[in-house]
Amino acid sequence: MNKTTFRLLLAIPVLAGAAAACASDPGIVVPNDYHGAIHISFCERASGNPPIQVDSMGHGSSGLCEKSLTKFALKRANGTSLSAPDMQLVTTGDGVVVGANFTVQ
């Protein structure tokens, strides 16, 4: 086995893991004591990837910029899952999701 073949074999699990991570619903983490309206901005250059952290004012941002964003894993900072709220997605003309608005109880 040559070096190139060996490197390719080592890369397969890494690529498969990355694909699986991309396929999961992005996480949104809401502060434990926050209740009310939330706005998430997507396609933000200075923001990281999930989980998206919501601040005490109900704002969050993410570097995610995709057409396929329709579901999110929503939970409190303590790990408690929240039920999926009615979410209004803000999209560009070509369908890229650039924002999401929803309310948590």
N, C-alpha and C positions, 0 to 999 in steps of 0.2 A: 504494500500500500504506500503510495507516495504522499508527500506533505499536503498537496492540494486536496486529495481525496479525504485524508484524515481531517483537515480543517472543515471541509464541507459536512462531514459526518458530525463533527462537534457543533456546527452551526444549526443543524436541523432542530434540536430541542429548544434552542434559544428562540429561533424564529417561530416555532409552534407556540411557545409560551407567550410571545409578544402578540401573536394573532389571537390567542384566547383572551388575553387581557383587553385587546381592542374590541372584541366581540361582546364583552360584558357591559351591562348598563353602567354609565358613569355615576359615581356616588356624589351626593350632595349632603353635606353635614351642616345641620342647623344647631345653633346654641341651645343648650338645655332649657333656658328660660325664655326663649323667643317665641312669640305668637303673633301672627299677622302676615302682612303682605311681604313677598320676597320677589326680588328681581335678580336674575342671573344674566350676565353679559358673556357671550361666547365670542370666539375669534379675537380675543385680547392677546396681543403679542407679549405683554409683560407677565401674563399669568401662566401658571403651571397647569399640569394635567390633573385629573381627578385624584382624590376626592376634592370637590369644590367646597370651599369653606365659606359659609354665610356669616357676615359680621353682625354686630349688635343692632345695626340699622336695617337689616334685611337685604343686604346687597352681597353678591358674590360674582366672581369672574373666572373664566377658564380660557385656556388656549385652544380648546376643542373647536373645530370649525368644519362641520360635516352636514350633509343632507339627511343622514339617517338618524339623527338624534330625535328620538320620540319618547323614550322611556328612561327613567332615572331611578337609582336606588337611593331613597330618601331616608335619613336617620338623624337622630339627635347626637350631640357630641358624646353622650354617655353610651352610645351604641344601640339605643332603643330604635327599632324600625318605626317609621311613620307610614301611614297608609298613603297611597298615591293620590295626590290632590288633582283637581281639575286644573290643567296647565295650559296656558295660552302661549304658544310658541311664536316668536317673532322671526320671520324669515326674509331673506333677500328675494329678488325676482326670480332667481334660479333655484330657490328652495333651500339654500344654506341657512341653518338655524343660527341666528345671531343673538337671540335673547329668549328668556322664558320668564313668565310671570305666574305666580300662584300664591296661595295663602295656606298657612299651617295653623292648626288649632292648638 
